């Protein structure tokens, strides 16, 4: 039995044993999968209700081996276990995220009960080694992409909120040292993982993640951070942040910052899309950070990997959201009649739907290809760049065409396509927030 098979079976078995499935009416769908696969206040201080502490001493940092794969054989067919995990995520997304999406969008926040349900499914634990209490046997970017795609089919904003904490736990697994992992990862592998967020984005025009305005200065035995981050998911409730800042003498670097840190506060940050993620601005005013909270030793390769994996994660969300648009439009154009016949009989409509399907297929393949290169430990920056460019452009185009084909219905909130259009526009501008 391969390590990926063990991962899939352990994950699904844990889901099947979860009593929350009965409350969510997901018992039968999950058993079927198992069988087949054998409003934040202005400048309000963030929540601080957990004291992170090391539960054990680690002799060395724990990493997950990459799932491997061949860079020569272009076969991106998901394994049975990957498909089973994606089906479970999709079932949850369609039955729980989608019905809650409209209200969450209007409230600019995800319901706490829904986020708790997302956490209980255990997707965060999939990326944490067993030695640290998680369920991970190996690291698979492809599997993470499939889960992100499935969650975004329910709603992209809620998927962003649900997957945001795993960006921090993934960062700790990839780049954290033994002390950092011992202090923080046990909580993420527990039954109630903390809300957490990766803060890279800044409120500047044409933001470049490699040219950061947030600054970190060496002071004594630690660092002091100054700056402003934007579009930080779960900002009001997050207990731990990974903050990207320019470290003098070293360049862009990542820092672990607890929400209880003096000088850290949040500000309102209303946006066009992704409203359900509860995004806000994170203000850092002379925030002291211990020397031991520098992640990845400020290595340029670590920061670059963070940016590339974040961009790839947004590609996964774009594919899932774009698929929702297409799935919603096909029955609509077949049932909507004009001049005595379905509008799908009009050549312009049929061609538009066909083009959307073609572009969606391209988005998916480029995303999976880039993820497969990550898994094979091969150079992937170019593949990620191509996937990001295509998903940003064509994802927004699919959203726009969806609104257009619905006519007047595309302009009202009675239909969800206008929300998906707003969310898809974020793919081309968002940096950080997620890691694949």
Buried (B, 14 or more C-beta within 10 A) or exposed (E): EEBBBBBBBBBBEBBBEBEBBEEBEBBEBBBBBBEEBEEBEEEBBBBEEBEBEBBEEBEEBBBBEBBEBEBEEEEBEBBEBBBBBBBBBBBBBBBBBBEBBBEBBEBBBBBEEBBEBBBBBBBBBBBBBBEBBBBBBBBBBBBBBBBBBBBBBBBBBBBBBBBBBBBBBBBBBBBBBBBBBBBBBBBBBBEEBBBBBBBBBBEEEEBEBEEBBBBBBBEEEBBBBBBBBBBBBBBBBBBBBBBBBBBEEBBBBBBBBBBBBEBBBBBBBEBEBBBBBBBBBBBBEEBBBEEEBBBBEBBEEBBBBBBBBBBBBBBBBBBBBBBBBBEBBBEBBBEBEEEEEBBBBBEEBEEBBEBBBEBBEBBBBBBBBBBBBBBBEEEBBEBBBBBBBBBBBBBBBBBBBBBBBBEEBBEEEEBBBBBBBBBBBBBBBBBBBBBB
